[in-house]
């Protein structure tokens, strides 16, 4: 249901989209509106995936 984006550019480093309400990822959910447990879970999943795949991308 969600897309969690971590990137290195001029934009905010991390963004979360609700794909049920915004399937084209046009408007990120405001950080203050995000459930902290959901955010921690998604970031943990991303860190596990990066480690498992030996991806060199470093989360700040």
Buried (B, 14 or more C-beta within 10 A) or exposed (E): EBBBBBEEEEEEEBBBBBEEEEEEEEEBBEEEEBEEEBBEEBBEEBEEEBEEEEEEEEEE
